């Protein structure tokens, strides 16, 4: 079964980051990525995990 990998632009759009920020985080190895030849691809789970880590829970109403 082939898994769909996202390119840099798709990953940036899904996470709300600029493509240049994604490139910088790849260079610093702050984001998990898949290297295929000279291409950099991302698993959708990586974007989802990044979004979850940045999610702040709501306060309970009084």
Gaussian input, Z-matrix of N, CA and C with variables (Angstrom, degrees):
# hf/3-21g

backbone

0 1
 N
 C     1     B1
 C     2     B2     1     A1
 N     3     B3     2     A2     1     D1
 C     4     B4     3     A3     2     D2
 C     5     B5     4     A4     3     D3
 N     6     B6     5     A5     4     D4
 C     7     B7     6     A6     5     D5
 C     8     B8     7     A7     6     D6
 N     9     B9     8     A8     7     D7
 C    10    B10     9     A9     8     D8
 C    11    B11    10    A10     9     D9
 N    12    B12    11    A11    10    D10
 C    13    B13    12    A12    11    D11
 C    14    B14    13    A13    12    D12
 N    15    B15    14    A14    13    D13
 C    16    B16    15    A15    14    D14
 C    17    B17    16    A16    15    D15
 N    18    B18    17    A17    16    D16
 C    19    B19    18    A18    17    D17
 C    20    B20    19    A19    18    D18
 N    21    B21    20    A20    19    D19
 C    22    B22    21    A21    20    D20
 C    23    B23    22    A22    21    D21
 N    24    B24    23    A23    22    D22
 C    25    B25    24    A24    23    D23
 C    26    B26    25    A25    24    D24
 N    27    B27    26    A26    25    D25
 C    28    B28    27    A27    26    D26
 C    29    B29    28    A28    27    D27
 N    30    B30    29    A29    28    D28
 C    31    B31    30    A30    29    D29
 C    32    B32    31    A31    30    D30
 N    33    B33    32    A32    31    D31
 C    34    B34    33    A33    32    D32
 C    35    B35    34    A34    33    D33
 N    36    B36    35    A35    34    D34
 C    37    B37    36    A36    35    D35
 C    38    B38    37    A37    36    D36
 N    39    B39    38    A38    37    D37
 C    40    B40    39    A39    38    D38
 C    41    B41    40    A40    39    D39
 N    42    B42    41    A41    40    D40
 C    43    B43    42    A42    41    D41
 C    44    B44    43    A43    42    D42
 N    45    B45    44    A44    43    D43
 C    46    B46    45    A45    44    D44
 C    47    B47    46    A46    45    D45
 N    48    B48    47    A47    46    D46
 C    49    B49    48    A48    47    D47
 C    50    B50    49    A49    48    D48
 N    51    B51    50    A50    49    D49
 C    52    B52    51    A51    50    D50
 C    53    B53    52    A52    51    D51
 N    54    B54    53    A53    52    D52
 C    55    B55    54    A54    53    D53
 C    56    B56    55    A55    54    D54
 N    57    B57    56    A56    55    D55
 C    58    B58    57    A57    56    D56
 C    59    B59    58    A58    57    D57
 N    60    B60    59    A59    58    D58
 C    61    B61    60    A60    59    D59
 C    62    B62    61    A61    60    D60
 N    63    B63    62    A62    61    D61
 C    64    B64    63    A63    62    D62
 C    65    B65    64    A64    63    D63
 N    66    B66    65    A65    64    D64
 C    67    B67    66    A66    65    D65
 C    68    B68    67    A67    66    D66
 N    69    B69    68    A68    67    D67
 C    70    B70    69    A69    68    D68
 C    71    B71    70    A70    69    D69
 N    72    B72    71    A71    70    D70
 C    73    B73    72    A72    71    D71
 C    74    B74    73    A73    72    D72
 N    75    B75    74    A74    73    D73
 C    76    B76    75    A75    74    D74
 C    77    B77    76    A76    75    D75
 N    78    B78    77    A77    76    D76
 C    79    B79    78    A78    77    D77
 C    80    B80    79    A79    78    D78
 N    81    B81    80    A80    79    D79
 C    82    B82    81    A81    80    D80
 C    83    B83    82    A82    81    D81
 N    84    B84    83    A83    82    D82
 C    85    B85    84    A84    83    D83
 C    86    B86    85    A85    84    D84
 N    87    B87    86    A86    85    D85
 C    88    B88    87    A87    86    D86
 C    89    B89    88    A88    87    D87
 N    90    B90    89    A89    88    D88
 C    91    B91    90    A90    89    D89
 C    92    B92    91    A91    90    D90
 N    93    B93    92    A92    91    D91
 C    94    B94    93    A93    92    D92
 C    95    B95    94    A94    93    D93
 N    96    B96    95    A95    94    D94
 C    97    B97    96    A96    95    D95
 C    98    B98    97    A97    96    D96
 N    99    B99    98    A98    97    D97
 C   100   B100    99    A99    98    D98
 C   101   B101   100   A100    99    D99
 N   102   B102   101   A101   100   D100
 C   103   B103   102   A102   101   D101
 C   104   B104   103   A103   102   D102
 N   105   B105   104   A104   103   D103
 C   106   B106   105   A105   104   D104
 C   107   B107   106   A106   105   D105
 N   108   B108   107   A107   106   D106
 C   109   B109   108   A108   107   D107
 C   110   B110   109   A109   108   D108
 N   111   B111   110   A110   109   D109
 C   112   B112   111   A111   110   D110
 C   113   B113   112   A112   111   D111
 N   114   B114   113   A113   112   D112
 C   115   B115   114   A114   113   D113
 C   116   B116   115   A115   114   D114
 N   117   B117   116   A116   115   D115
 C   118   B118   117   A117   116   D116
 C   119   B119   118   A118   117   D117
 N   120   B120   119   A119   118   D118
 C   121   B121   120   A120   119   D119
 C   122   B122   121   A121   120   D120
 N   123   B123   122   A122   121   D121
 C   124   B124   123   A123   122   D122
 C   125   B125   124   A124   123   D123
 N   126   B126   125   A125   124   D124
 C   127   B127   126   A126   125   D125
 C   128   B128   127   A127   126   D126
 N   129   B129   128   A128   127   D127
 C   130   B130   129   A129   128   D128
 C   131   B131   130   A130   129   D129
 N   132   B132   131   A131   130   D130
 C   133   B133   132   A132   131   D131
 C   134   B134   133   A133   132   D132
 N   135   B135   134   A134   133   D133
 C   136   B136   135   A135   134   D134
 C   137   B137   136   A136   135   D135
 N   138   B138   137   A137   136   D136
 C   139   B139   138   A138   137   D137
 C   140   B140   139   A139   138   D138
 N   141   B141   140   A140   139   D139
 C   142   B142   141   A141   140   D140
 C   143   B143   142   A142   141   D141
 N   144   B144   143   A143   142   D142
 C   145   B145   144   A144   143   D143
 C   146   B146   145   A145   144   D144
 N   147   B147   146   A146   145   D145
 C   148   B148   147   A147   146   D146
 C   149   B149   148   A148   147   D147
 N   150   B150   149   A149   148   D148
 C   151   B151   150   A150   149   D149
 C   152   B152   151   A151   150   D150
 N   153   B153   152   A152   151   D151
 C   154   B154   153   A153   152   D152
 C   155   B155   154   A154   153   D153
 N   156   B156   155   A155   154   D154
 C   157   B157   156   A156   155   D155
 C   158   B158   157   A157   156   D156
 N   159   B159   158   A158   157   D157
 C   160   B160   159   A159   158   D158
 C   161   B161   160   A160   159   D159
 N   162   B162   161   A161   160   D160
 C   163   B163   162   A162   161   D161
 C   164   B164   163   A163   162   D162
 N   165   B165   164   A164   163   D163
 C   166   B166   165   A165   164   D164
 C   167   B167   166   A166   165   D165
 N   168   B168   167   A167   166   D166
 C   169   B169   168   A168   167   D167
 C   170   B170   169   A169   168   D168
 N   171   B171   170   A170   169   D169
 C   172   B172   171   A171   170   D170
 C   173   B173   172   A172   171   D171
 N   174   B174   173   A173   172   D172
 C   175   B175   174   A174   173   D173
 C   176   B176   175   A175   174   D174
 N   177   B177   176   A176   175   D175
 C   178   B178   177   A177   176   D176
 C   179   B179   178   A178   177   D177
 N   180   B180   179   A179   178   D178
 C   181   B181   180   A180   179   D179
 C   182   B182   181   A181   180   D180
 N   183   B183   182   A182   181   D181
 C   184   B184   183   A183   182   D182
 C   185   B185   184   A184   183   D183

   B1=1.4418
   B2=1.5321
   B3=1.3088
   B4=1.4577
   B5=1.5231
   B6=1.3263
   B7=1.4664
   B8=1.5157
   B9=1.2983
   B10=1.4611
   B11=1.5227
   B12=1.2971
   B13=1.4604
   B14=1.5262
   B15=1.3122
   B16=1.4618
   B17=1.5237
   B18=1.3316
   B19=1.4590
   B20=1.5254
   B21=1.3045
   B22=1.4570
   B23=1.5276
   B24=1.3158
   B25=1.4600
   B26=1.5257
   B27=1.3285
   B28=1.4663
   B29=1.5303
   B30=1.3244
   B31=1.4663
   B32=1.5278
   B33=1.3309
   B34=1.4655
   B35=1.5227
   B36=1.3204
   B37=1.4625
   B38=1.5277
   B39=1.3185
   B40=1.4634
   B41=1.5244
   B42=1.3237
   B43=1.4658
   B44=1.5259
   B45=1.3302
   B46=1.4608
   B47=1.5160
   B48=1.3342
   B49=1.4659
   B50=1.5195
   B51=1.3202
   B52=1.4550
   B53=1.5295
   B54=1.3405
   B55=1.4675
   B56=1.5298
   B57=1.3256
   B58=1.4735
   B59=1.5291
   B60=1.3316
   B61=1.4654
   B62=1.5201
   B63=1.3277
   B64=1.4712
   B65=1.5232
   B66=1.3381
   B67=1.4701
   B68=1.5275
   B69=1.3251
   B70=1.4645
   B71=1.5277
   B72=1.3215
   B73=1.4652
   B74=1.5307
   B75=1.3253
   B76=1.4658
   B77=1.5237
   B78=1.3236
   B79=1.4611
   B80=1.5270
   B81=1.3427
   B82=1.4724
   B83=1.5307
   B84=1.3249
   B85=1.4686
   B86=1.5266
   B87=1.3285
   B88=1.4582
   B89=1.5280
   B90=1.3311
   B91=1.4651
   B92=1.5237
   B93=1.3266
   B94=1.4653
   B95=1.5317
   B96=1.3348
   B97=1.4625
   B98=1.5179
   B99=1.3299
   B100=1.4596
   B101=1.5210
   B102=1.3116
   B103=1.4580
   B104=1.5228
   B105=1.3302
   B106=1.4594
   B107=1.5246
   B108=1.3167
   B109=1.4610
   B110=1.5188
   B111=1.3332
   B112=1.4642
   B113=1.5231
   B114=1.3211
   B115=1.4649
   B116=1.5210
   B117=1.3173
   B118=1.4611
   B119=1.5191
   B120=1.3244
   B121=1.4677
   B122=1.5208
   B123=1.3269
   B124=1.4617
   B125=1.5144
   B126=1.3324
   B127=1.4572
   B128=1.5273
   B129=1.3258
   B130=1.4718
   B131=1.5279
   B132=1.3282
   B133=1.4701
   B134=1.5273
   B135=1.3309
   B136=1.4610
   B137=1.5245
   B138=1.3226
   B139=1.4681
   B140=1.5196
   B141=1.3280
   B142=1.4673
   B143=1.5298
   B144=1.3388
   B145=1.4692
   B146=1.5297
   B147=1.3185
   B148=1.4598
   B149=1.5299
   B150=1.3198
   B151=1.4652
   B152=1.5229
   B153=1.3314
   B154=1.4698
   B155=1.5304
   B156=1.3276
   B157=1.4627
   B158=1.5234
   B159=1.3270
   B160=1.4573
   B161=1.5177
   B162=1.3342
   B163=1.4581
   B164=1.5239
   B165=1.3201
   B166=1.4652
   B167=1.5234
   B168=1.3404
   B169=1.4641
   B170=1.5264
   B171=1.3255
   B172=1.4649
   B173=1.5227
   B174=1.3168
   B175=1.4595
   B176=1.5230
   B177=1.3129
   B178=1.4593
   B179=1.5186
   B180=1.3226
   B181=1.4682
   B182=1.5211
   B183=1.2982
   B184=1.4729
   B185=1.4924
   A1=108.51
   A2=116.45
   A3=121.67
   A4=110.09
   A5=115.24
   A6=120.24
   A7=109.06
   A8=116.34
   A9=121.85
   A10=109.27
   A11=115.92
   A12=121.50
   A13=108.35
   A14=116.55
   A15=121.58
   A16=110.23
   A17=115.33
   A18=118.22
   A19=108.82
   A20=116.84
   A21=121.80
   A22=112.07
   A23=117.50
   A24=120.93
   A25=111.24
   A26=117.46
   A27=121.23
   A28=110.54
   A29=116.09
   A30=120.93
   A31=110.37
   A32=116.61
   A33=121.16
   A34=110.67
   A35=116.99
   A36=120.78
   A37=111.26
   A38=116.81
   A39=120.55
   A40=111.97
   A41=117.37
   A42=121.02
   A43=113.08
   A44=117.31
   A45=120.41
   A46=113.61
   A47=116.62
   A48=120.60
   A49=109.67
   A50=115.60
   A51=120.63
   A52=107.68
   A53=117.74
   A54=119.50
   A55=112.74
   A56=117.42
   A57=119.81
   A58=111.34
   A59=117.09
   A60=121.09
   A61=110.15
   A62=116.57
   A63=120.49
   A64=109.46
   A65=117.41
   A66=120.90
   A67=110.80
   A68=115.97
   A69=121.04
   A70=110.82
   A71=117.31
   A72=121.19
   A73=111.08
   A74=117.75
   A75=121.14
   A76=108.87
   A77=116.79
   A78=121.34
   A79=110.99
   A80=116.53
   A81=121.50
   A82=112.36
   A83=116.15
   A84=123.66
   A85=112.06
   A86=115.53
   A87=121.97
   A88=111.13
   A89=116.35
   A90=122.51
   A91=107.97
   A92=115.45
   A93=120.84
   A94=108.61
   A95=116.56
   A96=120.42
   A97=110.63
   A98=115.05
   A99=122.44
   A100=106.92
   A101=116.84
   A102=121.76
   A103=108.20
   A104=116.67
   A105=122.48
   A106=106.19
   A107=115.38
   A108=118.99
   A109=108.81
   A110=116.15
   A111=120.64
   A112=111.92
   A113=116.33
   A114=121.25
   A115=111.78
   A116=115.30
   A117=122.25
   A118=107.03
   A119=116.79
   A120=122.86
   A121=108.57
   A122=114.85
   A123=120.84
   A124=110.36
   A125=116.09
   A126=121.53
   A127=107.77
   A128=118.06
   A129=119.89
   A130=112.27
   A131=117.20
   A132=120.93
   A133=111.42
   A134=116.71
   A135=120.51
   A136=110.35
   A137=116.98
   A138=120.91
   A139=110.37
   A140=116.49
   A141=120.62
   A142=110.67
   A143=116.45
   A144=121.03
   A145=110.41
   A146=116.82
   A147=121.61
   A148=110.69
   A149=116.94
   A150=121.77
   A151=110.05
   A152=117.10
   A153=121.17
   A154=111.50
   A155=116.67
   A156=120.65
   A157=111.70
   A158=116.59
   A159=120.59
   A160=113.82
   A161=116.92
   A162=120.58
   A163=110.25
   A164=115.33
   A165=121.69
   A166=107.52
   A167=117.49
   A168=119.41
   A169=111.70
   A170=115.66
   A171=121.32
   A172=110.07
   A173=115.92
   A174=121.23
   A175=109.01
   A176=115.81
   A177=119.59
   A178=108.65
   A179=116.72
   A180=119.59
   A181=109.52
   A182=115.72
   A183=120.52
   A184=111.84
   D1=124.21
   D2=179.69
   D3=-83.63
   D4=132.82
   D5=178.59
   D6=-96.33
   D7=143.14
   D8=178.67
   D9=-81.39
   D10=119.59
   D11=175.78
   D12=-103.71
   D13=145.92
   D14=-179.19
   D15=-95.71
   D16=145.84
   D17=172.81
   D18=-83.27
   D19=178.01
   D20=-174.83
   D21=-60.77
   D22=-42.49
   D23=-178.63
   D24=-65.78
   D25=-41.40
   D26=178.31
   D27=-64.25
   D28=-42.39
   D29=179.14
   D30=-62.94
   D31=-44.36
   D32=179.62
   D33=-61.74
   D34=-43.18
   D35=179.74
   D36=-64.26
   D37=-42.91
   D38=-178.21
   D39=-66.08
   D40=-36.26
   D41=-177.03
   D42=-92.19
   D43=-11.14
   D44=-179.34
   D45=80.71
   D46=14.48
   D47=178.16
   D48=-96.48
   D49=159.44
   D50=172.81
   D51=-75.92
   D52=147.90
   D53=176.62
   D54=-55.68
   D55=-35.73
   D56=179.51
   D57=-65.41
   D58=-34.15
   D59=177.50
   D60=-68.16
   D61=-40.60
   D62=178.23
   D63=-63.11
   D64=-45.24
   D65=178.24
   D66=-57.65
   D67=-43.50
   D68=-179.85
   D69=-62.95
   D70=-42.93
   D71=179.92
   D72=-68.39
   D73=-33.16
   D74=175.13
   D75=-65.88
   D76=-46.47
   D77=-179.02
   D78=-60.25
   D79=-37.51
   D80=179.10
   D81=-83.75
   D82=-2.66
   D83=-177.41
   D84=58.95
   D85=41.69
   D86=177.01
   D87=-94.27
   D88=-12.42
   D89=179.10
   D90=-125.18
   D91=136.01
   D92=176.37
   D93=-72.66
   D94=134.61
   D95=179.70
   D96=-144.08
   D97=167.88
   D98=178.81
   D99=-115.61
   D100=128.70
   D101=-179.83
   D102=-102.32
   D103=120.79
   D104=177.06
   D105=-122.57
   D106=102.79
   D107=-173.50
   D108=63.92
   D109=-122.35
   D110=177.11
   D111=-97.21
   D112=-2.72
   D113=-178.10
   D114=-86.97
   D115=145.00
   D116=175.41
   D117=-110.07
   D118=127.88
   D119=179.70
   D120=-128.17
   D121=161.73
   D122=-177.05
   D123=-130.59
   D124=142.91
   D125=173.67
   D126=-78.65
   D127=140.07
   D128=176.75
   D129=-56.51
   D130=-32.58
   D131=179.36
   D132=-61.62
   D133=-32.04
   D134=179.78
   D135=-65.03
   D136=-43.18
   D137=178.20
   D138=-65.70
   D139=-42.96
   D140=-179.70
   D141=-62.58
   D142=-41.38
   D143=179.23
   D144=-64.50
   D145=-41.03
   D146=179.09
   D147=-63.29
   D148=-40.96
   D149=178.24
   D150=-65.78
   D151=-43.17
   D152=179.67
   D153=-62.21
   D154=-39.78
   D155=-179.20
   D156=-64.75
   D157=-28.17
   D158=-178.96
   D159=-92.87
   D160=-1.13
   D161=-178.32
   D162=-77.80
   D163=128.33
   D164=178.66
   D165=-104.71
   D166=125.64
   D167=-178.80
   D168=-68.68
   D169=149.99
   D170=178.60
   D171=-73.95
   D172=151.31
   D173=175.17
   D174=-78.16
   D175=148.21
   D176=176.88
   D177=-72.67
   D178=140.23
   D179=177.92
   D180=-76.90
   D181=149.94
   D182=-176.65
   D183=-90.18

